[in-house]
Amino acid sequence: MSGYTRVDDLTHLVGPLTEESIVKCLQTRFYSQQYQTKLGAGLVSVNPFHHCQGSKHQDQVPVNCLLQGAVHNILAHHADSGHSQVVLVSGESGSGKTYCALQLLRQLFEEAGGGTQADIFKHVSATMTVLGSLGSAATVANTESTRVGVYIENLTSDCVIYRTKIHCLYVDQGRVSNVPRGEKNYHIFYQMLAGLTNDEKVKFHLRGYSIHNLRYLSCGVLQTNETEDKLRFEAWKKSLSTMGIPVSDVLRVLSAVLLLGNVEFVEGAGLELEVVGNNEIKAVAALLGISGVSLYRGFTMRTRHAHGHISRTNTDARSANATRDALAQALYYRTLSAVIRRMNSLRRPMSDLTVSLESLESRSSKSSAQYSHRPDILSLDPGFADASSMQHGRKFSDGFVGILDLFGIELSEVNHLEQLCINLCAETMQNFYNIHVFRAPIEALHEEGIQLEIDIAFFDNTPIIELISSEGNGILSILENESAQPKSTVDEFAHQIRANHRINNYFFEPLPKVDQLFGIRHFAGRVVYDVSDFLQTNQDQIVDDIVAIFSKQNCNFGFVSYLFAKEVKSLNDNFQGPKGLKHRILPTFQQDTNSCDESRGSLCHDFQLRLDNLLKTVSHAKPHFVRCIKSNDRGEMDSFINETVVQQLRSLQVLESVQLMAGGLPHRMRYKTFKNRYQLFLPCDYMHRLECVQEECKAILSCFLRAMDNSKLPYISTQWTLGKKHIFYSEGTRQSLEAMRLERLHLAASKIQAHWRGSKVRRAWPLMRAHLRAKKSMSKSRMKLTPTPKPIEKVDPATLHKLCSMYGMNSKRKPQIPASRSYSIHDNMCIGLPQIRVMKENFPDNVPANQTVRKGEEVKVIGVSPQKGHLVAVYNSISYHIPYHLLELQGIPRHVGVDI
């Protein structure tokens, strides 16, 4: 077992590559506190749940050396090829994806962003801390479940990060007002209640409230850790301040969201609805900067637009309560979206970029290659492009290094529309992995007539994605069609699903059969969905009656008016007041890209648009994969459960990946590219003897084999095949080629440096020699002019003793220090003591007033102080050691002055 500790790459395992050997290797390294293991060019990361015991964003935790190596290789690819790079972090919920992504981001800034002390990293780190509280919640499977998918896009110029953007996938907005059974609301609510002081609770109208009497919190799990929540709340407030966002504005909105849950509308005796929680609705109105009457009208009145006429009527209690929940969700998620927009508006100053570029170029470990790839999906702001077009006499080239941390698949007992969207995202990421790791290499081999020696049977989940999202008859397409019908019911929706997919191999009906339940066989297991709330959740709408009250004319709280600015603008363009329209609760994809002013579509439609946009972005980049695995299902520290790990290894197809990397040919490169990258293995005269690029590549591989025999690098098995257009080679060959290439480059760099330094010294030697000769001759002349000092005559001890006895002195004791002189010197005159002098300033400053000698007072100087530059003076029978420059001599008496 101890031998597995030294194996840091699963493709280097000795013996047959089996599931058991992989698990043993991961387990041995896990208990040796080595939680990351290489899988070829990717990584497998096992979550030990250390970060869950404290703050989720621990800046002091050291980054693992394998993560450092992965980031270094990513940046090397970025510099060498010029292509943008992206890291895809995937795994089940609770496998540590977010923590791993943050560690990668931290190391990325260490390498290419000016370090963790740079302002841009501080802003990104603060944003992730804020997002960790606003976007995470405790679920059944994971106490730190991230409910917002994140793509961190680090824009670069010459491999230096100059700007970071964060793109989010929102889906779980219903948790704000309706917490699933056995789970909790978002972390920030519990942290607020634990961290606010009594005065702050009074200010935000939360005095007397707790998780037990706030309806949005009391419907979930009530167990909390107040100490930990208080610490996180302080970190959250500090992070908001770092971003330049007023903490009190955000707390006002969050407090209003909590209090909205205690407002309930019931049918009254008259035409208008009665309010249960009158104090709460007044507090909400005060927090949001609006009047209580307008807030009540926004909940209870409905504007309808029919046949060109606008009418307003009272609504029922059910609709009013639904509007209340929609407002709470809109306030919460629009606040979160505002935080992200604030982060994306920040840009690195050019001075910082120049300094980082110079520091990056000064590192000998970094490649000096420039890149010019410019993805179509990215475009710099014109102002920045003009300002940075030339630095140090060369043109900047642009790209990005992204980190994609989306949702992990969720396998709860009963799931809803949010879980279907989350699992669709997980299926899409798994399919992206399958395409790049399995399908593309195998299809390329077949196209060039090469037979793969090993049989790799990977699970293709494309049919599952088509089952969920295909146009026409996919489950989400059916949902969109049914949501567009005003009178559609849940039963009709469930019937349409069964009618279209009953015979699908990945669709099943759970037993006992229930009309509103269906199941899907996902790549990670079977999942059952409850469609009872699919139609309502998918609407994701808020009426303009409640939105209109946040116009600048009605609302004096600018932050809330900003959250609904686009919707309010559309209301006020042609008509003052509501128009009977409905807007999205969540900011839409079109709103974020400024392509339209008004919300349209549904939750699923917008989610798919955002997901497709992310896929288009990462498809322009070179992908790198980090596969995250949770060590156990209970979240216990340092507990490795084999059954849990094996299940995840199978769903992530780690064994198939290892087999392909170790025994197959997963990598390919065109002949010309291969020759340009590895021609340094050829002798200088070889290039002129070869006629075609294929022959040159064969010669490179032959020289590479001979170089391996003479190298001190560890031996790794190599395998390659020459195709029609490409060279196909194994993971071991790739590692050996890169290691040998790096060794050759370092050796060449050392020789170049040695020759250049030697040449520099030889050119400078004549001048240095003349300078040394002149210096030597000058020192000789000085020695001739300097007289030889007389030797010190030593007195005979007997003579010294006789002289001392004659004058009454002790030869073994030092002579006494002479007494202090009885005069002072002023203008070359000896002035006897005592003297009368006048104070120029008050002295001293740090004592009571009755002990201070004030300016203009006369003092009697009686002697010279042992302190350098001070005189001893008497004032009111108290002796002071006063600095000489603070005493002024007023006239010199003739009887005390003697010229010297």
N, C-alpha and C positions, 0 to 999 in steps of 0.2 A: 504493500500500500504506500510506503514512503516514496517509492519510485515515481508515483503519480504527481508528487509535489513539484518535481523538477520538470514535468511536462506542461509547458504553458500554452501548447497548441494541440487541439484535439486531433489534428491531422497527423501529428507525430506519434500517436499511440502505437505501441509495439504489439504485434499479434493481430488477430482478427478484430475488425472494427465492429463491435456489437453494442447494443444498448446498455448491457451490463458494464462493459469497460468504460463507456462514457460516463455513466452514473458514478462509478467508483472514482474516476478521475476528478469529477466535479466535487464529489463528497470529500475526498482527501484534501483538495485545495481549499474547500470551504472551511474545514476545521483547522486548516493552517492559516486562516484569515486571508486567503487569496481568492477573492470573490469573482474576479474576472479571468476568463480563459479565452485565448484566441481560437477562432474558427476560420482558419485561413486568413483572409483579409478582414474578416469581421470579428465580432466579440460575442461571447456568451457571458452574461452577468447574472449571478445568483444573489438575490436580495436577502441579506442577513437581518433586516429590520432594525439595524442600529439607528438609522436616522429617524425612525418613528418614536424613539424614546425621548427625544428632545425636539427642539425646533426643526421644522422640516427643511429650512434653508440654513444649513450650518456652513458658514464661510470658513471656519477654521479646520474643517475636515480635510486631510490631505488627499490629493488625487492619486489614484492607483497608477503604478508605472505603466501598466498595459493601456490604460486610458490615455496617458500621456503619449505613449508610442502611437496609439491610433490617431490622435489629433495631429501629431507630427507628420505621420504618413499622409493624412488628408491634406494638410497644407503643402506637403511636398508634391502631391499629385496636382494640386491647384497651381503651384508655381511652374512645374515642368510642362504640363499639358495645356494650361491656359483655360481649362474647362472649369465651370462651377462645380461645387461638391455639395452633397447633402447626406446627412446621417439620419437614418430611419430607426427610431427606437421603438420596439414593439414587444408585446407580451400581454399576459392576462392582467386584469385589474388586481393591483396589489403586488406586482412583480418589481416595483421600484423604477419604473420608466422615468417619472418626473425627476427623481433624485439623480439618476444616471445622466439625464439630459442636462441638468444644472451643473454637474461635474464636468461634462464635456464642454459646456459653454464657458465655464471658469477657465479651463485649460486652454481653450481657444483664444481667450483674451490674454492669457499669459504668453502665448506664442505670437499672436498677431494683432493684439489690440491695445498694447501699451501697458499690460498688467492689470491687476485687480484694483489698483489705486487710480486708474484713469476714470474721468468723470463719466464717460459713456458706459463703462461697466457698472459703476455705482448706480446709474439710472436703470440699467437693465436688471440688476440684482434687486433694486427696490421695487421695480415693477413685478418681478416674479414673487417677491414676498407679499405684495398687496394681492396679487392674483391667487397666491396660495390660500389666503384667508377668504377672499371673495368667491373663488371658483372651486373650492374643495369642500367635501362633506364626508361624514362617516356613513358608509353603507354596510350591508350585511357582510360583504366579502372583504371590505377594506376600510379601515378607519381614516385613511388619508386619500380617499378616492378623488381624483381630479375630474370634475364634471365639465371642464372646458378643454377642448383639444387645442394644442398650441403648436404653431410653426414659427420658429425663431429664424429670421432671415438676416444674416450679417453681410451687408454689402461691403465689398472690398475694392481697393485700388492698389495695384501692385502688391497684393497679398497682405495689405494692411486694412483692418476694419475701420471704416469711417462712419458707418451708420448701422443701426440695428432696428429692424421692424419686427413687430410681433403680430401674427395673424391668428385669429381664434375661430374655433368651431363651437357655436352655442347650440345646446339642445335641451338641457334639463332645467328650463325656466320654471316648470310647474312645481319644483321642490320648494320654491319660496313660500307658496301658499298651501301646499298639500304634500307633507312629508310622507314618503312610503313607510309602511309598517316595519318596525325594527330598525329604522335608520334615523338620521338627524338632519336638521337643516344645515345651511352653510355655516362654516366655522366662525365667520365674523360676528354673528349674532351672539353666540356664547362668549366670545372674547370681549365683546362690548360690555355685556352685563357684568363680567368679572373684572374688567379693567377700568370702567368709569368710576370716578370719585362721586361722593354724595352730591357735591355742588354741580358736577357735570350732569348727573342724573336729573337733578332739578332743572337745569338749563334745557335738557333735551326731553323733558316731560316723561322720564322713565322712573321717577322715584316711586317706590312701592311695587314695582313690577319685577318679575323673575321668570325663569323658564317654566314655572308651574302655572302662572296666570296669564301668559301670553299665548294665544291660541295657535299662532304659527309655529311655536316651539313645543308647546305641551302635547301636541299630537304625535311627537316623535319620542325617541329615547331621551330620558331625563338625566342620565348619568354624565357628569362633567368632571374635569380636572381644572379647578379654578386657578391654581397656581400656574399651571402651564398656559392656560388661556390668558391670564394677566400678562405673562411675559411676551406672548405672541402679540397681544394687543399693543403693547409698547413698541415692539418692533414694527408693527403695521403702521402706527402713527408716524414713527420716525421715517419710514419708507415713503409715506405720502408726502411728508415735508421735503424729502430729498427730491421728489419729482416736481415740487412746486405746486402741489394741489392743496388747497385749504382743508385741513382736517375737519374743522367744524362744519363745513358745507356737506361733506360726505356723511358725517355723523348725523346731521339733521335729516338727510334723506333716509338713512338706514333706520333711524328711530321712528320716522313716519311709517316706514314699511312694517315694522314690528307692531306699532299701535293700530294700523289698519286691520290687522287680524282680529282685533277685539271690537271692531265695528260691525254690527249686523243689522240688516234691515228685515223687518217683519211687517206683515199686512196689518194695517190699522183699521179703526172703525170708519174713518173717512176715506177720501180719495187718495190722500198722500200716505206714504209709508212711514212707519215709526222706526226710530233708531234705538237699538240697544247698544249702549256705549256712547252716550252723549258727550261725556268728558273726553273720550278718546278721539272723537271726530273733531272736537274743538282743538285738541292738541295737535292733531295731524294738520289741520288748516293753519295753525300758527307756525308749525315747523316748515311747511311748504310755502309760506308767505302769501296765502290766499285767505279769503273770507270763508267762514263756516257755511254761510248760506250758499255761496257759489259751489262749494264742494258738495253740499247736499244735493243741489240741483243737478250737478254733473252726474251723480250716481243715480238719481231717481227720474230724470227726464230723458226722453229719447226724441231725437230729430229724425224725421223720415222725409225722404225725397221721392215723390211719386208724381209722374205725369207733369213734370215741370213745377210742381208746387212743393213747398216745404211746410211741414206740420210738426208740432211738438206735442207729445203726450206723456202721461205718467207711465212708468214701467212697473213690472211686478217685482216682488222681493227677490225672486230667483235671479232675474237679470241684474238687479242692483248689486247683489252679492257677487255675481260673476264679474261685474265691472270693477268692484272693489279688489278682487283677486288679480284681475288683469292690470290694474293700476299698480299694485304692489310689485308684480313681476316686471312691469315696464320700468318703474323707478329703479329697481335693483339692477336689471341687466343693462339699462342705458347708462347707469353710473359706472358699471364695470367697463362698458364699451368706451366711455369717456376717458377712463384711466388708460386704456390701451391706446386711444388716439393721442393722448398726451405723450405717451412714450414714443409713438411713431413720429411725432412732430419734432423731437429732439435730434440735433445733428451735431456731429463732432466739429469743433473749430479747426480751421486749416492749420493753425500753428501746432495743435496737438497731432494732427495727421503727419505733418512734416517731421516732427520729432520722432514719432513712432516708426516712420519709414526709415529714418537714419539709424535708429537703434536696431531695426530689423536687418538692415544691410550690413551692420557691423558684426552680426553673428556669423561666424564662419560655418556653422552647421546649416545655414539656410541656403537654398539654391538661389543663384543670381538670375535664373531664367525669367523672362517676362512672358506675359500671356496677353492675348488680344481677343479672346473669345468674348462676344457680347450677346447674351441670350436675348431673344426677341421679347421675352416677357418682362424684361427689366429695362428701365430707362431712368437715367439720373435727372435730377432737377436741372434745368438749363443754367440757373445761376451757379450751381456747384460745378457743373462741367466747364463753364467759362473760367471760373476762378482756379480750377485745379488742372487745367489742360496741360500745363507744363510745370514740372518740378525737377530741379537739378538737371535741366536740359533735356528731359525726355518726356514723352507723352504717357499719361496714366492709362491703364487698361482696367476694365471693370468686370466684375463678376460677383459671386456670392458664395458663402459657405453657410448652409442651412442646417438646422436641427429640427426634426419633425417628431413631435411627441403627441400622438393622438390617442384615442381611447383604446383600452384593452377590452377584449371580449368579456362580456358579463353573462354568467350562467346561474342567475337566481332562479328560485322556484317558479315565480310568476313574474312576467315582464310586460312592459307597456311600450308605447311608441318610442319613448326616449331610448329604451334599451335596443329596439330594432334599429334605430339610426346608429347607435353606438356600435352594434355588432356588424352593421353594414360597413362602417368605417374600418373595423378590425379585419373583416373579410377582404376589403379592398387593399389594405396594407399587406396582408398575407399573399394576395394575388400579385401584387407588385414584386414581392420577394420571389415568388415562384417564377415570374417572367424573367427576372434578371439572373437568378441563380440556376434555375433548371431549364426552362423552356428555351430561352435564347441560345445558350451554348449548344444544347442538343440539336436544335433546328439548324444552327450554323454548320455543325458537323455533317448532318444529313445533306445539306445543300451542296457541300463540297465533296460528297461521296466518301466520307470517312465513317467507319463503323465504330461505335463506342464499345470498348472491350468489356465494360461492366454494365449491368442492367440496373438503372435507377428508376424505381417506381415511386414517383412523387404524387401527392394528392392535389389534383387540379380543382380549385374551388370556383372556377368561372361559372358553372351552372347555379351555384348558390347565389352569386351576385346577380345573375340574370333573374332568378326567382324573385329577388327582392326589388330590384331597381330597373328591370328592362322596360322599355317604353311599350305601352299598349296593355300588356297583361301582367306586368310586375305588380307585386303587392303595393308598393308605394304609388304606382300609376293608378291602380284601382282606387286607392285611398284619395288621390287627387280628384278623380272623376266623381267619386261619391261626395266629397266635400263641396264640390261645385254645385251639387243638387240641393236646393233649399230644404226639401222634405226627405232627404235620405236618412235612413236609420242604421243602427249598428247591425241589426239582423240582416239587412240587405247587403251591407258591406261584407259581413262574414260569409254570406251565401256566395257572393261574387268570388271571394278568395277560393273557396272550396271548388266552385265550378271550374275555375281556370287551372288549379294546381293539384287537384285530388290525385292525379296519376304521377305527379312529379316525385322522383325518388328521394328528394331532399325535403319534401313536405310530408308531415304526418299529423294525425289527429290524436291527441292524448286520450287515454282511457281513465275513467269513464268519459264518454263523449259529452262535451258541453258546447253549445252552439257558438259561444263567444271566445272559445279557446282554439288555437292551432299551434303547431310546432314546426321548427326548422332544424334540420341536421347540419349544424355549423361545423367548420373544420375542427373546432375544439370540443364539440359535444352537442347534445340535444338541448334545445331551448324552447320553452313553452311561452306563448304570448297571449295576453288578454286584450281583446279588441274593444272592450266596453267603453273606453275613453279615447280611442284613436281619433274619431271624428272631431271631438271637442278640442283635444290637444292640438290637432293639426291646424285648426282655425287660427290660433295664435293672433287674436285681434283685440283691439281696444277701440271703443267708439269715440268719435270726435267730440261728443258732448263733454267728456271728461278731459280731453286733450285741450279744448278751447280755453279752459279756465287757467291755463299756464301761459297765456299770452302776456306780453309785457304790460298791457293795460290792466290786467287783473292780478298779476303775480309780482310781488316785490322781491322775490328770491331769484337772483339772476342765474344761479347754477341750475335750478329746475327748469327755468325757461330755456336754458341752453339745451337741456336734454331733449326737449320737444320742439326745438327751433324750426326744423324743416316741416313738421306737420302743422305747426301754428302758422307758418308762412303760407302754406298751401290753403289754409282756411281763410286767411286775410287777403288773398290776392284780389278776389272779385266780390267777396261778401263778408260782412262782419258777423262772425258767429258760426256755429256748427252747420254743416251741410248734409248731415245724415250719412257721412262716410265712415269707413272703418280703416284703422291703421294697424300696422304690425306692432306687436309687443316688443319683439326683438329688432334691433337694427338690421336691415336687410343687406344682402351682399351688394345690391345696386347702390344703397345709401353709402356704404363704406367706400365704394369706388367712385362716388359722386356722379353716377350715370343717370340718376333720376332723383326727383325730389320727393316722391310720394311712395309709400309702402304698397307693395302688391304681393301676391302669392301666398304661400303657406309655410309652415315650419319645415316640412319635408322638402318642399321645392327649394327653399333657401339653403337648407343643409346640403342638399345635393349639389347646388351651384358652388357653394364654398368648397366642398370636397373636390369637385371636378377642377376648380381653379387651382387648388393646392397640387393636385396630380399633374396638371399642365406645367406648373412651376418646377416641381422636382423632376419631371421627365426631361428637362433640359440640362440636368446635372448628372454627374457621376455619383451613383448611390453607394453608400456604405451602411452596413447593417449591424445593429446591436440587438441581440435577442435576450430579453430579460425574463428571468424565471424566479418565482417566489419559492423560498425554501420550505414553507409549510403554509397551511391554510388558516392558522390561528394567529399569525402575526407575532410569534414568539421569537425572541432573539436567539441566534446561534443554534437553531433547531433545523436539522436537515431530514425531511421525511421523504424516503425513496419513492413511495407511491405517488405523492404529489408532484415530485420532480419528473418522474417518468411520464406521467400524463401530459405534462407541458412539453417535454422533449418530443413526444409523438405528435402533438398538435402543431408544434413549430417546425417539425420535420428536420430536427437537428441531425439525427443519424443519417438520413439521406444526404444531407449537406456535407457531412464529414466524409461519407463514402465517395461522393463526387469529387470533393476537393483532394482527397488522398489518392484515389485510384483512377479518376477520370481526367478529362481535359477541359476544365471549366473556363480557361482563359484563352483569348485569341487576340492576335495583333496583325495588322496588315504588314506585308513584307517591308515596304518602304519605312513605315514607322518603326518597325523592329530594328531595321538597319541603322536608322538615325539615332536610336536610343542606345544600342549596344555595340556600335562599331568600334568602341574603344578597346574591345578585346582583340581586334585584328592588329597585326604588325603594320607599320606605316607603308611598306611596299606592297602589301597584299591587295590594296584596293585597285591598283592599276592592272593586275593580272586577271581579274574576274570580269566576265562579260555582262551578266544580268544580276538583278537584285536577289533572285532566289539563290544563286550560287554564293553571293556575298553572305546571305543569312546562314547557309550551310557552313561556310567557313567560320562565321562568328560562333556558331554552336560548337564546332570542333575545337576552336581555340578556347572556348569557355570550359569545355571538359578538361583540357590540359591545365587550364588555370586553376580549376578546382583541386586537382591533385597537388598543386604547389601551395595552395592556400591553407591558412590555419583555421579557417572557418569550419564549424561542424558540418559533417556530410549529411545531405538530405537527398533522398531518392529523387531522380529527375526523369521526366518523360515528355516527349513532344512528337508532333506529327506535322508534316508539311502538307498544306492543302493547296487549292487552286489560287486563292487570294490571301489566305491567312496562314499564320503559324499557330497551331493549337498546342498548348502546353499545360502541364499540371501545376497545382499550387506549389509543390516542392520546387519545381523549376523556376517559378516566378520568384519565390523567396531567395533561391540561390543566385539567380541573375541579379536581383536588386542588391543583395548583400555584396556580391563580387563587384558590381558596378560602383557601389558606394566606396568599397575598399580601394578600387583603382582611382576614383576621383580624389579621395583623401591623399593617396600616395602621390598623385600628380600635383595636387595643390601644395603638398609639402616640398616637392622638388622645385616647383616654380618659385615658392617663397624663398627657399634656400638660395637658388640662383640669383633671384632679384636682390636679396639682401647682400649677398656676396658682391654682386656687381655694383651695388650702391656704395658699399664700403671701399671697394677698389677705386671707384671714381673719386671718392672723397679723400683717399689716402694721401695724395701729394700735398694737399692743403693741410691736412691733419699733421703730416710729418713736419712741414715747415713751421707750423704753430708750436709743436712740441720742441723743436730745436730752438726756436726763439725763446720759449719759456725756460728751457734749460740754461741757455747762455745768460739770460737775465738773472736767474737765481745765482749763478756763479759770480757775476759782477757784484751783486748785493753782498755776497759772503766776503768779498775782498774789501768793500767799503766799510763794513760793520766792524768796529773795534772788538778785539777779543776781551770779554769781561774778565776782570781780575778775580782770581780765585778767592773764595771766602776763607779768611784766616780763622782757624779754630783756636780758642784760648785754652791754655793748659788748665786742667781742672784745679790743680793746687794753687795756681795764680788767681783764678776766679774766686776760690774759697777765701784766700787771703784778703783780696780787695773788698769782698762782701763783709768780712768781719771788721774791716777798718771803718766802713760807713754804716755798720749796724743793720745790714740787709741779710735776708735768708735766700741762699742761692737755689733752694728747692721749691720756693713759692713764687707765683707770678706777682709782679709789681702791682700795687694798688692803683685803681683808676683815679686820676686826679679829680678834685672837687669841681663842681660846676662853676663856670666863670661868673663873676659878679658884675657883668656889664652886657650890653647888647650893641649891635652894630647898626648904624643908620647913617646913610650918605657918607660912608668912609669915616665915621666918627664913632668913638667908643662912648656910649652913654651909660653911666653908672646906674645901678639899681638901688632902691626901688624907683619906679617911674609911674607917672599918671598918664593913662591913654584913654581914648574915646572909642566906643563900639561903633563899627560901621553897619552891622546887621544884628538882628536878634540871635542869641545863642544861649543854650542849644534849642532845637526845635521840638524834640520829642519828650519834653518834661512839662510838669504843671507850670502855669503862668507865674506863680510866685517864686519859682526857681529859675526863671529865664532872665538873662541880662539883656535888656532892651537896647535898641539902637539909640545912640546919643548919650548913653550913660557913661560916667567916668569910672574906670577900674584902676586898681593899684597893681602894677606888674612887679613881682618880687623875685622872679628868676626865670631861667630857661627850662622848659619841660623836657623830660626824657623822650617824649613823642616828637618825632621829626617835624619841624615847622610850626611848633606850638610854644607859647609862653605861659607861665604860671601867673594867674592874676587873682586878686581877692576882691570880692564884691559882697557887701552885707555879711562879712565874716565867713564867707564860703569861698573855698579855693576852686578855681576853674582852670582847665587846660584849654586855652583858646587859640585857634589857628592864627598865625602871625598876620595873615592878610585881612583879618577882621578887626584889627586894632590900628588906630590912627594916632600918631604922636602929634600933639598940639603944642608946637614951640619947643625949643631945646634950651634949657637953662645953661648959662655960661659956666657955672661951677661944676657941671657934670659932663660937659662935652670936651673931648680931647681929640685933636686931629691925628689921624694915622696915615 
